[in-house]
Amino acid sequence: MEDNKNQGLQIELKPEVAKGVYANLALITHSSSDFVLDFASILPGLPKPEINARVIMAPEHAKRLLQALQENVYKYEQQFGKIVIPEQQSGIIAPFDLPKKES
């Protein structure tokens, strides 16, 4: 995103938000006017993923977020090495091997 330091933007970070939420699953949907990003955590032993946070943004902001993520992933890989993503069999990327449901 843009460098707002020179614009005098002051952002408040409340303690309960500063703790953050853990997410290892993101679900993204969109309409003509909004992108909806649901962040969830899926953990072994839990029956189903639980959405921890939802962020709704305009398409322009979603594109800025994409650009900022690309830039930060590039910087991360320059400092710490390439991020390797294991090949997936389906369109859903799960951080754990989920048990197969019996028919």
Secondary structure, DSSP 8 states (H G I E B T S, - for coil): ----GGGT------HHHHT----SEEEEEE-SS-EEEEEEE--TT-SS-EEEEEEEE-HHHHHHHHHHHHHHHHHHHHHH--------SSS---SS-------
